[in-house]
């Protein structure tokens, strides 16, 4: 299965984290390719070129978060990852630069999107290998618990792209929701993320 790691080539920390992602994946015979993500300035151009607007179902949480430059860059990076999935016409593992591979049972059956880490920063309890319905939700909508590691199929990638153009932009992990696609979760986790110093939280990050 093909895999990409989204990173920012002009941010040294992002490059080093991405190289760690690639190295840990090699330990499980997964070949991860670096995939240049979008900086906030690149995302701004993408938004303007496509005349995109923010998805705002209320209250103002979506609008407030989506105005952060790093959040815009993150969504634009995933968007182009989805485009790549459609171009190669096969399931694609999409990783963010701070993902670390911890297990090799990645090849499991699913329909549209498979989340590869259910608990994000929390420890994974001992559990049997299983693919379950996604249980994480926010404001009554089931969605990803972070977008640092998942597999997307081409038909789902197209749905996610269409939703941005038809309904508006949301933070990547909120956009990958059951408003638009079916999400399954793989237990136990295949990837984990430890770095809480996310560029999406820095309101002043703009390059």
GUNUMAR-388217 format. One record per atom (N, C-alpha, C): residue in three letters; z, x, y. Coordinates in steps of 0.2 Angstrom, whole numbers, plus 2048, in hexadecimal, padded with zeros to 3 digits. Layout:
BEGIN
+------+-----+-----+-----+
| code |   Z |   X |   Y |
+------+-----+-----+-----+
|  ALA |   Z |   X |   Y |
...
+------+-----+-----+-----+
***
This chain:
BEGIN
+------+-----+-----+-----+
| code |   Z |   X |   Y |
+------+-----+-----+-----+
|  UNK | 800 | 804 | 7FA |
|  UNK | 800 | 800 | 800 |
|  UNK | 800 | 804 | 806 |
|  UNK | 7FC | 803 | 80B |
|  UNK | 7FC | 806 | 811 |
|  UNK | 802 | 805 | 816 |
|  UNK | 804 | 80A | 81A |
|  UNK | 80A | 809 | 81E |
|  UNK | 808 | 80D | 824 |
|  UNK | 80B | 80A | 82A |
|  UNK | 80A | 80E | 830 |
|  UNK | 811 | 80E | 834 |
|  UNK | 812 | 813 | 838 |
|  UNK | 818 | 814 | 83C |
|  UNK | 817 | 814 | 843 |
|  UNK | 819 | 80F | 847 |
|  UNK | 818 | 80E | 84E |
|  UNK | 81C | 813 | 852 |
|  UNK | 819 | 817 | 856 |
|  UNK | 81D | 81C | 85A |
|  UNK | 819 | 81D | 861 |
|  UNK | 81D | 820 | 865 |
|  UNK | 81A | 822 | 86C |
|  UNK | 819 | 829 | 86C |
|  UNK | 813 | 82B | 86C |
|  UNK | 811 | 833 | 86C |
|  UNK | 814 | 837 | 872 |
|  UNK | 815 | 833 | 877 |
|  UNK | 818 | 837 | 87D |
|  UNK | 81F | 837 | 87E |
|  UNK | 823 | 834 | 879 |
|  UNK | 82A | 834 | 879 |
|  UNK | 82C | 838 | 873 |
|  UNK | 830 | 83E | 875 |
|  UNK | 831 | 843 | 870 |
|  UNK | 836 | 840 | 86A |
|  UNK | 83B | 83C | 86D |
|  UNK | 840 | 839 | 868 |
|  UNK | 83C | 834 | 863 |
|  UNK | 837 | 830 | 866 |
|  UNK | 833 | 82C | 862 |
|  UNK | 82F | 830 | 85C |
|  UNK | 82C | 835 | 85E |
|  UNK | 828 | 83A | 85A |
|  UNK | 82D | 83C | 854 |
|  UNK | 833 | 83F | 856 |
|  UNK | 837 | 841 | 851 |
|  UNK | 83A | 83C | 84C |
|  UNK | 83B | 836 | 84F |
|  UNK | 83D | 831 | 84A |
|  UNK | 838 | 82F | 846 |
|  UNK | 832 | 82E | 848 |
|  UNK | 82C | 82C | 844 |
|  UNK | 82B | 831 | 83F |
|  UNK | 82B | 838 | 840 |
|  UNK | 82A | 83D | 83B |
|  UNK | 830 | 83C | 836 |
|  UNK | 836 | 83A | 838 |
|  UNK | 83B | 839 | 833 |
|  UNK | 839 | 833 | 82E |
|  UNK | 836 | 82E | 831 |
|  UNK | 834 | 828 | 82E |
|  UNK | 82F | 82A | 828 |
|  UNK | 82A | 82E | 82A |
|  UNK | 825 | 830 | 826 |
|  UNK | 828 | 835 | 820 |
|  UNK | 82C | 839 | 822 |
|  UNK | 82F | 83E | 81D |
|  UNK | 834 | 83A | 818 |
|  UNK | 838 | 835 | 81A |
|  UNK | 83C | 831 | 815 |
|  UNK | 837 | 82D | 811 |
|  UNK | 832 | 82A | 813 |
|  UNK | 82D | 826 | 80F |
|  UNK | 82A | 82A | 80A |
|  UNK | 828 | 831 | 80B |
|  UNK | 825 | 835 | 807 |
|  UNK | 829 | 836 | 800 |
|  UNK | 830 | 836 | 801 |
|  UNK | 835 | 836 | 7FC |
|  UNK | 834 | 831 | 7F7 |
|  UNK | 831 | 82B | 7F9 |
|  UNK | 830 | 826 | 7F4 |
|  UNK | 828 | 824 | 7F3 |
|  UNK | 824 | 82A | 7F4 |
|  UNK | 81D | 82A | 7F3 |
|  UNK | 81A | 824 | 7F7 |
|  UNK | 81C | 823 | 7FD |
|  UNK | 819 | 81F | 802 |
|  UNK | 816 | 823 | 808 |
|  UNK | 80F | 822 | 808 |
|  UNK | 80C | 826 | 80E |
|  UNK | 80B | 822 | 814 |
|  UNK | 80F | 824 | 819 |
|  UNK | 810 | 821 | 81F |
|  UNK | 80C | 824 | 824 |
|  UNK | 807 | 821 | 828 |
|  UNK | 803 | 824 | 82D |
|  UNK | 806 | 822 | 834 |
|  UNK | 806 | 827 | 838 |
|  UNK | 809 | 826 | 83F |
|  UNK | 803 | 822 | 843 |
|  UNK | 806 | 81D | 847 |
|  UNK | 801 | 818 | 84A |
|  UNK | 804 | 818 | 851 |
|  UNK | 800 | 81A | 856 |
|  UNK | 802 | 81A | 85D |
|  UNK | 803 | 814 | 860 |
|  UNK | 809 | 813 | 862 |
|  UNK | 80B | 80C | 865 |
|  UNK | 80A | 80C | 86C |
|  UNK | 80C | 807 | 870 |
|  UNK | 80A | 805 | 877 |
|  UNK | 810 | 807 | 87B |
|  UNK | 80F | 80B | 880 |
|  UNK | 815 | 80C | 885 |
|  UNK | 815 | 806 | 889 |
|  UNK | 81A | 805 | 88D |
|  UNK | 81A | 7FF | 892 |
|  UNK | 814 | 7FF | 897 |
|  UNK | 812 | 805 | 899 |
|  UNK | 80C | 804 | 89E |
|  UNK | 806 | 802 | 89A |
|  UNK | 805 | 804 | 894 |
|  UNK | 7FF | 802 | 88F |
|  UNK | 800 | 7FB | 88E |
|  UNK | 806 | 7F8 | 88D |
|  UNK | 807 | 7F1 | 88B |
|  UNK | 806 | 7ED | 891 |
|  UNK | 808 | 7EF | 897 |
|  UNK | 806 | 7EC | 89D |
|  UNK | 7FF | 7EB | 89E |
|  UNK | 7FB | 7F0 | 89C |
|  UNK | 7F3 | 7EF | 89D |
|  UNK | 7F1 | 7EA | 898 |
|  UNK | 7F4 | 7EA | 892 |
|  UNK | 7F2 | 7E6 | 88C |
|  UNK | 7F3 | 7DE | 88E |
|  UNK | 7F9 | 7DD | 891 |
|  UNK | 7FB | 7D7 | 893 |
|  UNK | 7F6 | 7D4 | 899 |
|  UNK | 7F5 | 7D8 | 89D |
|  UNK | 7F0 | 7D6 | 8A3 |
|  UNK | 7E9 | 7D5 | 8A0 |
|  UNK | 7E7 | 7D9 | 89C |
|  UNK | 7E0 | 7D9 | 89A |
|  UNK | 7DF | 7D2 | 896 |
|  UNK | 7E4 | 7D0 | 892 |
|  UNK | 7E4 | 7CA | 88E |
|  UNK | 7E7 | 7C4 | 891 |
|  UNK | 7E9 | 7C5 | 897 |
|  UNK | 7EC | 7BF | 89B |
|  UNK | 7F1 | 7BC | 897 |
|  UNK | 7F6 | 7C0 | 894 |
|  UNK | 7FB | 7BD | 890 |
|  UNK | 801 | 7BB | 894 |
|  UNK | 805 | 7B6 | 891 |
|  UNK | 80B | 7B3 | 895 |
|  UNK | 811 | 7B3 | 890 |
|  UNK | 817 | 7B2 | 892 |
|  UNK | 81D | 7B3 | 88E |
|  UNK | 81E | 7AC | 88B |
|  UNK | 81F | 7AC | 884 |
|  UNK | 821 | 7A6 | 881 |
|  UNK | 828 | 7A4 | 883 |
|  UNK | 829 | 79E | 886 |
|  UNK | 82F | 79C | 889 |
|  UNK | 832 | 795 | 887 |
|  UNK | 835 | 795 | 881 |
|  UNK | 837 | 78E | 87E |
|  UNK | 83D | 78C | 882 |
|  UNK | 841 | 791 | 886 |
|  UNK | 847 | 78F | 889 |
|  UNK | 84D | 790 | 883 |
|  UNK | 853 | 791 | 885 |
|  UNK | 854 | 794 | 88C |
|  UNK | 851 | 79A | 88E |
|  UNK | 853 | 79E | 893 |
|  UNK | 84F | 7A3 | 896 |
|  UNK | 84F | 7AA | 892 |
|  UNK | 852 | 7AA | 88C |
|  UNK | 853 | 7B0 | 889 |
|  UNK | 84D | 7B3 | 887 |
|  UNK | 848 | 7B0 | 885 |
|  UNK | 841 | 7B3 | 883 |
|  UNK | 83E | 7B6 | 889 |
|  UNK | 83E | 7B2 | 88F |
|  UNK | 83B | 7B5 | 895 |
|  UNK | 83F | 7BB | 897 |
|  UNK | 845 | 7BB | 897 |
|  UNK | 849 | 7C1 | 89A |
|  UNK | 848 | 7C7 | 895 |
|  UNK | 848 | 7C6 | 88F |
|  UNK | 847 | 7CC | 88A |
|  UNK | 840 | 7CE | 88B |
|  UNK | 83B | 7CA | 88B |
|  UNK | 834 | 7CC | 88B |
|  UNK | 832 | 7CF | 891 |
|  UNK | 836 | 7CF | 896 |
|  UNK | 834 | 7D3 | 89D |
|  UNK | 836 | 7DA | 89C |
|  UNK | 83A | 7DC | 897 |
|  UNK | 83C | 7E3 | 897 |
|  UNK | 835 | 7E7 | 895 |
|  UNK | 834 | 7ED | 898 |
|  UNK | 82E | 7F1 | 897 |
|  UNK | 82D | 7F3 | 88F |
|  UNK | 833 | 7F5 | 88D |
|  UNK | 833 | 7F8 | 886 |
|  UNK | 832 | 7F2 | 881 |
|  UNK | 834 | 7EC | 882 |
|  UNK | 833 | 7E6 | 87E |
|  UNK | 82B | 7E5 | 87E |
|  UNK | 828 | 7E5 | 884 |
|  UNK | 821 | 7E4 | 884 |
|  UNK | 81D | 7E9 | 880 |
|  UNK | 81F | 7EF | 881 |
|  UNK | 81C | 7F5 | 87D |
|  UNK | 81D | 7F4 | 876 |
|  UNK | 823 | 7F2 | 874 |
|  UNK | 824 | 7F1 | 86C |
|  UNK | 81F | 7EB | 86A |
|  UNK | 81F | 7E6 | 86D |
|  UNK | 81B | 7E0 | 86B |
|  UNK | 813 | 7E2 | 86B |
|  UNK | 811 | 7E6 | 870 |
|  UNK | 80A | 7E8 | 870 |
|  UNK | 809 | 7ED | 86A |
|  UNK | 80E | 7F1 | 868 |
|  UNK | 80D | 7F6 | 863 |
|  UNK | 80C | 7F2 | 85C |
|  UNK | 810 | 7ED | 85B |
|  UNK | 810 | 7E9 | 855 |
|  UNK | 809 | 7E5 | 855 |
|  UNK | 807 | 7E2 | 85B |
|  UNK | 801 | 7DE | 85B |
|  UNK | 7FB | 7E3 | 859 |
|  UNK | 7FB | 7E9 | 85B |
|  UNK | 7F5 | 7ED | 858 |
|  UNK | 7F6 | 7F0 | 851 |
|  UNK | 7FC | 7F0 | 84F |
|  UNK | 7FD | 7F1 | 848 |
|  UNK | 7FB | 7EB | 844 |
|  UNK | 7FB | 7E5 | 846 |
|  UNK | 7F9 | 7DF | 843 |
|  UNK | 7F1 | 7DF | 843 |
|  UNK | 7EE | 7E1 | 849 |
|  UNK | 7E7 | 7E2 | 849 |
|  UNK | 7E4 | 7E7 | 844 |
|  UNK | 7E8 | 7EC | 843 |
|  UNK | 7E6 | 7F1 | 83E |
|  UNK | 7E7 | 7EE | 837 |
|  UNK | 7EC | 7EA | 835 |
|  UNK | 7EC | 7E7 | 82F |
|  UNK | 7E6 | 7E2 | 82E |
|  UNK | 7E4 | 7DF | 833 |
|  UNK | 7DE | 7DB | 832 |
|  UNK | 7D8 | 7DF | 831 |
|  UNK | 7D7 | 7E5 | 834 |
|  UNK | 7D1 | 7E9 | 833 |
|  UNK | 7D1 | 7EC | 82C |
|  UNK | 7D7 | 7EE | 82A |
|  UNK | 7D6 | 7F1 | 823 |
|  UNK | 7D6 | 7EB | 81D |
|  UNK | 7D8 | 7E5 | 81F |
|  UNK | 7D8 | 7DF | 81B |
|  UNK | 7DC | 7E0 | 815 |
|  UNK | 7E2 | 7E3 | 816 |
|  UNK | 7E7 | 7E3 | 810 |
|  UNK | 7EE | 7E3 | 813 |
|  UNK | 7F3 | 7E2 | 80F |
|  UNK | 7FA | 7E2 | 811 |
|  UNK | 7FC | 7E9 | 814 |
|  UNK | 800 | 7E9 | 819 |
|  UNK | 801 | 7EF | 81D |
|  UNK | 809 | 7EF | 81E |
|  UNK | 80C | 7F4 | 81D |
|  UNK | 813 | 7F6 | 81E |
|  UNK | 813 | 7F8 | 826 |
|  UNK | 817 | 7F5 | 82A |
|  UNK | 817 | 7F7 | 831 |
|  UNK | 81F | 7F9 | 832 |
|  UNK | 81F | 7FF | 834 |
|  UNK | 826 | 802 | 836 |
|  UNK | 827 | 804 | 83D |
|  UNK | 82D | 803 | 840 |
|  UNK | 82E | 806 | 846 |
|  UNK | 831 | 80D | 845 |
|  UNK | 830 | 811 | 84A |
|  UNK | 832 | 818 | 849 |
|  UNK | 839 | 81A | 847 |
|  UNK | 83D | 816 | 847 |
|  UNK | 844 | 817 | 845 |
|  UNK | 846 | 815 | 83E |
|  UNK | 841 | 812 | 83B |
|  UNK | 842 | 810 | 834 |
|  UNK | 842 | 816 | 82F |
|  UNK | 847 | 815 | 82A |
|  UNK | 848 | 81A | 825 |
|  UNK | 848 | 817 | 81E |
|  UNK | 843 | 81A | 81A |
|  UNK | 843 | 817 | 813 |
|  UNK | 848 | 819 | 80F |
|  UNK | 84B | 814 | 80B |
|  UNK | 851 | 815 | 807 |
|  UNK | 850 | 813 | 800 |
|  UNK | 84B | 810 | 7FE |
|  UNK | 849 | 80D | 7F8 |
|  UNK | 842 | 80C | 7F7 |
|  UNK | 83F | 80C | 7F1 |
|  UNK | 838 | 80C | 7EF |
|  UNK | 835 | 806 | 7ED |
|  UNK | 839 | 800 | 7EC |
|  UNK | 837 | 7FA | 7E9 |
|  UNK | 833 | 7F6 | 7EE |
|  UNK | 82E | 7F8 | 7F1 |
|  UNK | 82B | 7F5 | 7F7 |
|  UNK | 826 | 7F0 | 7F5 |
|  UNK | 823 | 7F1 | 7EF |
|  UNK | 81D | 7ED | 7ED |
|  UNK | 81F | 7E7 | 7E9 |
|  UNK | 820 | 7E2 | 7ED |
|  UNK | 823 | 7DB | 7EA |
|  UNK | 81F | 7D5 | 7ED |
|  UNK | 81F | 7D0 | 7E9 |
|  UNK | 81A | 7CA | 7EB |
|  UNK | 81D | 7C6 | 7F1 |
|  UNK | 818 | 7C4 | 7F5 |
|  UNK | 81A | 7C0 | 7FB |
|  UNK | 814 | 7BD | 7FE |
|  UNK | 814 | 7B9 | 802 |
|  UNK | 80E | 7B5 | 805 |
|  UNK | 80C | 7B8 | 80B |
|  UNK | 810 | 7B8 | 810 |
|  UNK | 80D | 7BA | 817 |
|  UNK | 811 | 7C0 | 81A |
|  UNK | 818 | 7C0 | 81B |
|  UNK | 81B | 7C5 | 81D |
|  UNK | 821 | 7C7 | 819 |
|  UNK | 823 | 7CD | 818 |
|  UNK | 829 | 7CF | 813 |
|  UNK | 82D | 7D4 | 818 |
|  UNK | 833 | 7D2 | 819 |
|  UNK | 838 | 7D6 | 81D |
|  UNK | 83B | 7DB | 818 |
|  UNK | 83B | 7E1 | 81A |
|  UNK | 83E | 7E6 | 815 |
|  UNK | 845 | 7E9 | 817 |
|  UNK | 848 | 7E6 | 81B |
|  UNK | 84F | 7E7 | 81D |
|  UNK | 852 | 7E1 | 820 |
|  UNK | 857 | 7DE | 81C |
|  UNK | 85A | 7D8 | 81E |
|  UNK | 860 | 7D9 | 823 |
|  UNK | 863 | 7DE | 822 |
|  UNK | 869 | 7DF | 826 |
|  UNK | 869 | 7E4 | 82C |
|  UNK | 864 | 7E7 | 82D |
|  UNK | 863 | 7EB | 833 |
|  UNK | 868 | 7F0 | 833 |
|  UNK | 86D | 7F0 | 838 |
|  UNK | 872 | 7F6 | 839 |
|  UNK | 878 | 7F5 | 834 |
|  UNK | 878 | 7F0 | 831 |
|  UNK | 87E | 7EF | 82C |
|  UNK | 87D | 7F2 | 825 |
|  UNK | 882 | 7F3 | 821 |
|  UNK | 881 | 7F6 | 81B |
|  UNK | 87E | 7F0 | 816 |
|  UNK | 87A | 7F2 | 812 |
|  UNK | 877 | 7EE | 80D |
|  UNK | 87C | 7ED | 807 |
|  UNK | 87E | 7E7 | 806 |
|  UNK | 883 | 7E6 | 800 |
|  UNK | 87F | 7E7 | 7F9 |
|  UNK | 882 | 7E8 | 7F4 |
|  UNK | 87F | 7E9 | 7ED |
|  UNK | 87C | 7E2 | 7EB |
|  UNK | 876 | 7E2 | 7E9 |
|  UNK | 872 | 7DC | 7E7 |
|  UNK | 86D | 7DE | 7E3 |
|  UNK | 86B | 7D9 | 7DF |
|  UNK | 865 | 7D9 | 7DA |
|  UNK | 85E | 7D9 | 7DE |
|  UNK | 859 | 7DC | 7DB |
|  UNK | 853 | 7DC | 7DE |
|  UNK | 850 | 7D5 | 7DF |
|  UNK | 84E | 7D3 | 7E5 |
|  UNK | 84C | 7CC | 7E5 |
|  UNK | 848 | 7CB | 7EC |
|  UNK | 843 | 7C6 | 7EC |
|  UNK | 840 | 7C4 | 7F2 |
|  UNK | 842 | 7BD | 7F4 |
|  UNK | 845 | 7BC | 7F9 |
|  UNK | 848 | 7B6 | 7FB |
|  UNK | 845 | 7B3 | 802 |
|  UNK | 846 | 7AD | 803 |
|  UNK | 844 | 7AA | 809 |
|  UNK | 848 | 7AD | 80F |
|  UNK | 845 | 7AE | 814 |
|  UNK | 849 | 7B1 | 81A |
|  UNK | 84E | 7AD | 81C |
|  UNK | 854 | 7AF | 81E |
|  UNK | 85A | 7AB | 820 |
|  UNK | 85C | 7AD | 827 |
|  UNK | 85A | 7B2 | 82A |
|  UNK | 85C | 7B4 | 831 |
|  UNK | 859 | 7AF | 836 |
|  UNK | 85D | 7AC | 83B |
|  UNK | 85A | 7A8 | 840 |
|  UNK | 85D | 7A9 | 846 |
|  UNK | 85A | 7A7 | 84B |
|  UNK | 85C | 7A7 | 852 |
|  UNK | 85A | 7A0 | 856 |
|  UNK | 85F | 79D | 858 |
|  UNK | 85D | 796 | 85C |
|  UNK | 85A | 792 | 857 |
|  UNK | 85B | 792 | 851 |
|  UNK | 858 | 78D | 84C |
|  UNK | 852 | 78F | 849 |
|  UNK | 84F | 795 | 84B |
|  UNK | 849 | 797 | 849 |
|  UNK | 849 | 79D | 844 |
|  UNK | 847 | 79D | 83E |
|  UNK | 847 | 7A2 | 83A |
|  UNK | 842 | 7A8 | 83C |
|  UNK | 845 | 7AE | 83C |
|  UNK | 841 | 7B3 | 83F |
|  UNK | 843 | 7BA | 83C |
|  UNK | 840 | 7BF | 83E |
|  UNK | 842 | 7C6 | 83B |
|  UNK | 848 | 7C8 | 83E |
|  UNK | 84C | 7CC | 83A |
|  UNK | 852 | 7CF | 83D |
|  UNK | 850 | 7D6 | 83E |
|  UNK | 84C | 7D7 | 844 |
|  UNK | 84A | 7DE | 846 |
|  UNK | 843 | 7DF | 842 |
|  UNK | 83E | 7E2 | 846 |
|  UNK | 838 | 7E3 | 844 |
|  UNK | 836 | 7EA | 842 |
|  UNK | 83B | 7ED | 83F |
|  UNK | 83B | 7F5 | 83E |
|  UNK | 837 | 7F6 | 837 |
|  UNK | 837 | 7F1 | 833 |
|  UNK | 834 | 7F2 | 82C |
|  UNK | 832 | 7EC | 829 |
|  UNK | 82B | 7EB | 828 |
|  UNK | 829 | 7E4 | 825 |
|  UNK | 822 | 7E6 | 822 |
|  UNK | 820 | 7E1 | 81E |
|  UNK | 819 | 7E1 | 81B |
|  UNK | 816 | 7DB | 81E |
|  UNK | 80F | 7DC | 820 |
|  UNK | 80C | 7D6 | 823 |
|  UNK | 805 | 7D6 | 81F |
|  UNK | 803 | 7D0 | 81D |
|  UNK | 7FC | 7CF | 81B |
|  UNK | 7F7 | 7CD | 820 |
|  UNK | 7F1 | 7CE | 81F |
|  UNK | 7EC | 7CD | 824 |
|  UNK | 7EC | 7C6 | 827 |
|  UNK | 7ED | 7C1 | 823 |
|  UNK | 7ED | 7BA | 825 |
|  UNK | 7F3 | 7B8 | 82A |
|  UNK | 7F9 | 7BB | 828 |
|  UNK | 7FF | 7BB | 82D |
|  UNK | 7FE | 7BF | 833 |
|  UNK | 7FB | 7C5 | 833 |
|  UNK | 7F9 | 7C9 | 839 |
|  UNK | 7F5 | 7C5 | 83D |
|  UNK | 7F0 | 7C1 | 83B |
|  UNK | 7EC | 7BD | 83F |
|  UNK | 7F0 | 7B7 | 842 |
|  UNK | 7F4 | 7B4 | 83F |
|  UNK | 7F8 | 7AF | 841 |
|  UNK | 7FD | 7B1 | 847 |
|  UNK | 800 | 7B7 | 846 |
|  UNK | 804 | 7BA | 84B |
|  UNK | 800 | 7BC | 852 |
|  UNK | 7FA | 7BF | 851 |
|  UNK | 7F6 | 7C0 | 857 |
|  UNK | 7F4 | 7BA | 85A |
|  UNK | 7F2 | 7B5 | 856 |
|  UNK | 7F0 | 7AF | 859 |
|  UNK | 7F5 | 7AB | 85D |
|  UNK | 7FB | 7AC | 85A |
|  UNK | 801 | 7A9 | 85E |
|  UNK | 803 | 7AC | 865 |
|  UNK | 801 | 7B2 | 865 |
|  UNK | 803 | 7B5 | 86C |
|  UNK | 7FE | 7B3 | 871 |
|  UNK | 7F7 | 7B2 | 86F |
|  UNK | 7F2 | 7AF | 874 |
|  UNK | 7F3 | 7A8 | 875 |
|  UNK | 7F5 | 7A4 | 870 |
|  UNK | 7F6 | 79D | 871 |
|  UNK | 7FD | 79A | 873 |
|  UNK | 802 | 79E | 872 |
|  UNK | 809 | 79C | 873 |
|  UNK | 80C | 7A0 | 878 |
|  UNK | 80B | 7A7 | 878 |
|  UNK | 80E | 7AB | 87C |
|  UNK | 812 | 7B1 | 879 |
|  UNK | 814 | 7B6 | 87D |
|  UNK | 817 | 7BC | 87A |
|  UNK | 81F | 7BB | 879 |
|  UNK | 821 | 7BE | 874 |
|  UNK | 829 | 7BE | 873 |
|  UNK | 82A | 7C5 | 870 |
|  UNK | 831 | 7C7 | 870 |
|  UNK | 832 | 7CD | 86D |
|  UNK | 830 | 7CE | 866 |
|  UNK | 82E | 7D3 | 864 |
|  UNK | 82A | 7D4 | 85D |
|  UNK | 82E | 7D0 | 857 |
|  UNK | 834 | 7D2 | 857 |
|  UNK | 838 | 7CF | 851 |
|  UNK | 839 | 7C8 | 852 |
|  UNK | 839 | 7C5 | 858 |
|  UNK | 83A | 7BE | 859 |
|  UNK | 833 | 7BA | 858 |
|  UNK | 82E | 7BE | 85A |
|  UNK | 827 | 7BB | 859 |
|  UNK | 825 | 7BA | 852 |
|  UNK | 827 | 7BF | 84D |
|  UNK | 826 | 7BF | 846 |
|  UNK | 82B | 7BA | 844 |
|  UNK | 82A | 7B3 | 844 |
|  UNK | 82E | 7AE | 842 |
|  UNK | 82B | 7A9 | 83E |
|  UNK | 82F | 7A4 | 83C |
|  UNK | 82C | 79F | 838 |
|  UNK | 829 | 799 | 83C |
|  UNK | 829 | 79A | 843 |
|  UNK | 824 | 796 | 847 |
|  UNK | 81D | 797 | 845 |
|  UNK | 81B | 79D | 843 |
|  UNK | 814 | 79F | 842 |
|  UNK | 813 | 7A1 | 83A |
|  UNK | 818 | 7A5 | 837 |
|  UNK | 816 | 7A8 | 830 |
|  UNK | 81C | 7A6 | 82C |
|  UNK | 81B | 7A7 | 825 |
|  UNK | 820 | 7A7 | 820 |
|  UNK | 823 | 7AE | 81F |
|  UNK | 829 | 7AE | 81F |
|  UNK | 82D | 7B4 | 81F |
|  UNK | 831 | 7B4 | 818 |
|  UNK | 830 | 7B9 | 814 |
|  UNK | 835 | 7BB | 80F |
|  UNK | 839 | 7C1 | 810 |
|  UNK | 83E | 7C2 | 80D |
|  UNK | 842 | 7C8 | 80E |
|  UNK | 843 | 7CB | 807 |
|  UNK | 843 | 7D2 | 807 |
|  UNK | 844 | 7D6 | 801 |
|  UNK | 84B | 7D8 | 800 |
|  UNK | 84E | 7D7 | 7FB |
|  UNK | 855 | 7DA | 7F9 |
|  UNK | 854 | 7DE | 7F3 |
|  UNK | 858 | 7E4 | 7F3 |
|  UNK | 85B | 7E7 | 7F9 |
|  UNK | 856 | 7EA | 7FE |
|  UNK | 859 | 7ED | 803 |
|  UNK | 854 | 7F0 | 808 |
|  UNK | 850 | 7F5 | 806 |
|  UNK | 84A | 7F6 | 809 |
|  UNK | 846 | 7FC | 807 |
|  UNK | 847 | 801 | 80D |
|  UNK | 848 | 7FF | 813 |
|  UNK | 848 | 803 | 819 |
|  UNK | 84F | 801 | 81C |
|  UNK | 851 | 806 | 820 |
|  UNK | 857 | 804 | 825 |
|  UNK | 856 | 807 | 82B |
|  UNK | 85A | 805 | 830 |
|  UNK | 859 | 808 | 837 |
|  UNK | 860 | 809 | 839 |
|  UNK | 861 | 80F | 83C |
|  UNK | 868 | 811 | 83E |
|  UNK | 868 | 812 | 846 |
|  UNK | 863 | 814 | 849 |
|  UNK | 862 | 815 | 850 |
|  UNK | 863 | 80F | 854 |
|  UNK | 868 | 80E | 858 |
|  UNK | 869 | 808 | 85C |
|  UNK | 867 | 809 | 863 |
|  UNK | 865 | 810 | 865 |
|  UNK | 863 | 812 | 86B |
|  UNK | 85B | 810 | 86C |
|  UNK | 85A | 809 | 86C |
|  UNK | 853 | 807 | 86D |
|  UNK | 850 | 807 | 874 |
|  UNK | 84A | 809 | 874 |
|  UNK | 846 | 809 | 87A |
|  UNK | 845 | 802 | 87D |
|  UNK | 845 | 7FD | 879 |
|  UNK | 844 | 7F6 | 87B |
|  UNK | 84A | 7F4 | 87F |
|  UNK | 850 | 7F7 | 87F |
|  UNK | 856 | 7F5 | 882 |
|  UNK | 856 | 7F8 | 889 |
|  UNK | 852 | 7FD | 88B |
|  UNK | 852 | 801 | 891 |
|  UNK | 84E | 7FE | 896 |
|  UNK | 851 | 7FB | 89B |
|  UNK | 84D | 7F7 | 8A0 |
|  UNK | 849 | 7FC | 8A4 |
|  UNK | 84B | 802 | 8A5 |
|  UNK | 848 | 807 | 8A9 |
|  UNK | 842 | 80B | 8A5 |
|  UNK | 842 | 80A | 89F |
|  UNK | 83D | 80E | 89B |
|  UNK | 836 | 80B | 89D |
|  UNK | 832 | 810 | 8A0 |
|  UNK | 82B | 80E | 8A2 |
|  UNK | 827 | 814 | 8A2 |
|  UNK | 822 | 815 | 89E |
|  UNK | 81D | 81B | 89E |
|  UNK | 816 | 818 | 89D |
+------+-----+-----+-----+
***
